[in-house]
Structure formats: C-alpha cells, structure tokens
Amino acid sequence: MATSTKNTTTQIDTATLLAQLRTVLDLTHTEIQVAETRVAQARTEAVRTELEQNAHNGRIRAEAIEKAIRDLGGFPDVIGPFLGRAAAAVKALTEQAEPFDEALLGDLALENQLLDRSRYVKALAVAGGHKDIEALAERLITAHSATVDWLTTVLAEDALGGPAALRRTPLQAAAGGAVKLVNLPLTWSARGVERAAEAVRSVRPAIADLVDRGSRTGDIAAKTLAGARDSALNTAEKITRREGADGAADVIHSARGAVGVLDADELPIADYDDLNVNEAATAVKELTEPADIRVIIAYEEAHKERARVVSAAQTRLAAIAQEVVGIS
C-alpha cells in the first residue's frame, strides 16, 4: 500500500512538473517573438545585437525545455511556437495604442512570470530528484533574472527622461504625449498659456505654407518642414521667456533638447562641437543629470551620428538608472 501511494505521489509530481515545463515553453516562445519585435526599436547597434542574441538564446532554451519534457515521458505542445507568435503579434499590435512604459511593463510582467515559474520548476525538480531539470531551471533563473534587471533599467531610463535603450514607435510617442498632456499639472497661469499660444500662432502661417509645399516637393520639403519646426520652437521659447512665461519656456526648451535642436552653446558640455569622439565620450561619462545625457544623445543623433558617443551616453544613463532602482 505504501509503495502504491508513493508511486501515485510521484506520478502527480511528474505531471505537475510536466505542466509547468509546457507553460514555460509556451511563454518562452512568446518571449522569443517579443525580443525579435523589439530589435526594430533598438537605439544602438549594441542593443540591437543584444536583442538578437536574446532571441537566439531563447530558442536554445526552448529546445532544452522540449528535451526535458521528452525525458519525463511527455510530448511538447507542437502548436506552442505558433501560439507564441500569435501572442507576441497581439501584444505588438495592442501596445501601439498605449504609452511606451506600459509596453515595457508588459514585457517585464512576462519575464517575471517566467522567472517565478522557473523557480517553481527548480523546486519540483529538487523534490523529484531530477538533477538535469534542476540544472535547466538554474539556467532559466539566471537568464530571466538578467532580463528582468535589463527591462527594469530600460524603464528607469525612460522614467529619468531617457532616451532609453529602446525607441518609442511614433504611435507610442503620440500615446505617451497624450497621457502626459492629460496629467500635466495646471501650473501655467492663464496669461502664460495665452502667451505660449500667441507664440505658436505667430509661426503657424509659415508652417502651414510649408506643409502645403511639402505635399509637392518630397524630401526637400520634409527637410524644410523640420527646419521650420526647429525655428518655430526656438521662436516660441524666446517669446514666452521674454513675456515672463518661464514655465512655458522651460517646457519648450526641453522639447528642443529632446529633438536635438539646441544650439551648441546651449549644450551641457562646453565647446562640445570641438570635441573629437574620444573627448566627447569621456565628457559624457562625467554627466550626472539624465536630462543632460538626453540632450547630448538627441544632439548627436540629429547632427553628428557618432555611434560610439551615443553608446557611451547610453551606458552612462543605464548606470544612473540602475543606481536609482537598486540594481548592482
């Protein structure tokens, strides 16, 4: 009787372990597809390479999980990869209508679930004496812990003003801007808002004229429109500051910094345009304010496109973000 009870318990434990491994496998297929969709959002080549490697490592983990399922006498779900692709596709479409941080929080929730289930798999493997699966679970725990830390860092970078290692899509940028607008504290006086609106109205006719031309002149007009936008922002900042609406002027100044159109003498690093790659990368590492790092990255991407400087700035921002969230 005791032996029969023990065998029944072992069968139940094995069934539980198999069920968890199948779930982890399905989630891993989703993780692979998410990593592949994130490649297009990578800000630098280093991040793009890292995401591609993550997807590759995910496929290796999926194969190891499939083997573990077979070793236990089970059969992997053959439609798992298709479900993973479908789940990732739905996630990608859905997140286009939500702010960037919400999309990343979804990624983080997926990784945390994988991490928690991997820990549970390890406990089940230890209880059942499955050394190979215990070792596999350790690999999964290490991999998902690292990804959780990375995503937490990217979120912190975004919270600190970014730019994060991943770029927002245009739709996500618009959604995020809308959320910020709705939540914007009503700190401007009525007169301050009126002055800011007047500044925008003063350049609207020129912009409207350029938009009309843009429909006919292609790339040249697109560049002209960008120049008009930059000029409009610059003019709006000067007018609002002159009129005493410093709050509005500061917002416009931040917008100019975010798109990389500050003048060289407005940058947080003195004589920046005169610095070579090594000097610029070294200077960036001395910055302590995320907003200053954001300005330098935007300026580089808009004017110089020195990948090494952008990478140095991104690394510095990641270090600050990790310190803020307590990742060592």
N, C-alpha and C positions, 0 to 999 in steps of 0.2 A: 504493500500500500504506500509506504514511504517513498519507494522508488518511483511508483506511478505518479505520485504528487510532484516529486522533483522533476520528472520528465515534462509534466504538464506546465510547471512553472517555467522551465527552460524554453518550451515552445512559445509561451506567452512573451517572455523576454525577447526571444528572437524575432517574433512577429512585431513587437514594438520597435525594435532596432531597425528592422527592415522598413517599417512605415516611416520612421524618421529619416532614414537614408534616402528613401524615394522623395520625400518632401524637400530635403536638402538638395537633391539632384535637380528637381524642378526649379527651385529658387536659384540654383547656380546657372541654369540655362537662361533664366531671366537676367541674372547679373551679367552674363556674357554679352547679351544683346544690349543692355544698358551701357556697358563700357564701350561697345562699338558705336553706339549713337552719340556718346559723349566725345568721341575722337574729333568730330567736326567742330566742337565747341572749345577745343584746346587753345589756350592763348599763345603758347610757345611750342616749338618743336619738341622740347624735352618733355613737356606734359603730354603731347600727342603720342610720343614714343612710349611713355609710361602707361597710358591708357591702352594702347595696342598690346603692350606686354601683359597688362592685367587681363585683357580678353583672352590672350593666348594661355596664360596661367589658369584662367577659369576653365578652359577646355581640357587642360591636363587634369585639373581637379575633378571635372565631371567624369572623365574616363576612369579615374581612381575610384570614385564613388560607385560607378557602374560595376567595376570589378568586385568591390566589396559586397555589393548586393548579390552578385552571382556566387561569390564564395559562401554566402549564407544560404544558398539554395533558392534565391529569389530571382526575379526577372525584372530588369529595368523597364520603366514605362517607355515604350517606343515613341509615344507622342510627346514626351517631355520636352524635347528641343523645339517642337512646333508650338507647344503651349508657352514656352519661354519667349519665343519670338513674338507670339501674339500678345503676351502680357507686356513685353517691352514696347511693342508698337502702340498699344493702347496708352501706356504711360507716356510715351513720347508725344502723342497727339494731345493728350489731356493737359500736359504740363505747358504746352504752348500758350494756353489761355490763363496761366497762373504765374505769379511772380517767380523769379529765379530761385529765391530762397526756399520756396515751397517745393520746387522740383528737387532741389538738393536734399531737403528734409525727407522727401520720399525715397531717394537713394539711400540715405542714412538709415531709414527705418528698415529697408530691405537688408542692408548689411548687418544691422543689429539683430535682426531675426536669424540670419544665417549664423551669426556668432553665437547666439543663445542656443540654437538647435545643435550646433557643433559641440558645444559644451555638454549638452544633454546626451548626444551620441557617445561622447567620451565616457560619461558616467555609465551608460548602458553597456558599453564595450568592456569597461573595467568589471562591472558586475557579472558579465557573461564570460569573462576570461578571453575575450577576442583581442589579442595583442596587436594584430595587424590593423584592425579597425580603430583601436585606441591610438595607434601611431598616425593613422589617417586623420583622425579627429584633431590631434595636436597640430597637424599641418593646416587644417582648416581654421582652427582657432587663431593661429599665428597670422594667416593670410587675412582673415576678416578683421582681426584687431587692427592690423596695419591700415586697412581700407577705411575702417571707422575713424581712425585718427586722421587720415588724409581728408576725408569728407568733412570732418569737424573743423579742420584747419581751413578748408576752402570756404565753409560757411562763415568762419570767424573773419577771414579776409574780406568777404563781402560785407559783413556787418561793420567792419572798420573802415569801410569806404572803398575797398578793393583797389584796383581790379583783381578779382580772384583768378585762380589758375584756369578757370573755365570762363568762356564768354557767354553772356546772355544772348539768346536769339533776339532779333528785332521785336518779335511779338512779346517775349518775356520782358524786354526792356520797357515796352509800352505798358504792359500789365503792372510791372513794378512801379513805374512812374505814376500810374493812375492810383495805386494804393497809397503811395507817398502823398499824392495830392489830396486824397480824401482825409488822410490822417495828419495833414500839415496843421500845426498849431496856429490859431488865429492871432499871430503876434504882430502882423502888419497893421498900421493904422489905416483908416480909410484913405487918408491923403497919400500915404506911402503906396498903396495899391494903385491909386489913381495916377501917381507919377510913373510907376512902372508900366502901366497900361499905355500912358501917353508916349513913353519911350518906344514901346513896341509899335504903336500906331505910326510913329514918325518914320519908321523904316518899312512899313508894310507895303506901300505902293511900289517901292523899288523891288521888293521880294516878289510881289505878285507879277510884276512885269517880267522878272527873270524866270519865274515858273512858266509863264506863257511861252517865253522863248525856248525854255528847256524842252518843251514838247516837240520842238522843231530842230534843235541843234545837237542832240545827243550828248556825248561825253563832254564836249566843250562847255555846254550849258550846265551840266552837272557840276563841273568844277567851279563854274561861276556861281552857281547856287550855294555851294559850300563856302565860297568866299563871302557871299552876301550874308549867309548865316553868321559867319565869324564877325563880320563888320557890324551886323545888327546887334550881336551880343555885346561887343565892345562899346558901341554907341549907347546901348541901353544901360550898361553899367556906369558909364561916365555921367549920363543924365541923372540917373537915380541917386548916385552918390552926391552929385552937385546939388541936387534938390533936398538932400538930407535924409533920403530913404536908405540908410545904411544897411538895414536888414535885407531889403530887396537887392541892393547892390552886391552884398556878400553872396546871396544865392546865385546871382548871375555870374559872379566871379568864379564860383565853384563849378558852374556849368561850363564856363570857358576852359577851366582847368581839366574837366572831365573829357572834353573833346580835343584837348591838346592844342588850343589856340592862344594860350598865354604868350606874351612877348618874352624873349629870352631874359630880359632883366626882371621879369616877374617870377622866375623860377626859384625854387628854394635852394638851389646850388649856384653860388656865384660864378660868373663867367662860364656858364655851362657850355655854351656853343664853342668855346675854345678848347674844351677838354677832349682828348682822344679816348678811345674805347677803354683802355686800362684805367685812365684817370677818372672817367665817368663812372665806371663800375665800382671803383674804390670809394668815390664820393657818395654814391647811392647807399653803400653799406653803412655809412655814418648817419643816415637819416633815422629819426626816431618817431616821426609822425606819419601814420598811414596815409593821411591826406597828401602829404608832400611826396610820398612814394607814388601815389596815384597820379599826381601831376606829372612827374618825370616819365612814367610809363606812357601816359597819353601823349606827351610831347614827343617822345621817341617814336612812337607808332605813327604819329602824324607827320614827322619831319625827317628823322634820321634812319629809323628802322634798323638800329643796331641790335641784333638778336642777343648778343652777349650782355649788353647793358640791361635790356628788358629782363633777361633771366636773372641777373644779379639783383635787380629791383624786386622781382617776384620772390626770390629766395629770402630777401630781407623782410618782405611783407609777411611771408609764411612764418618766419621766425617770431615776428611780433605777435602774429595771430596765435601761434602755439603757446606763447608765453601767457597770453590773455586767457586762453581756455585751459591752461594747466597741462599741456602735452609736453613731455620732456623729450 
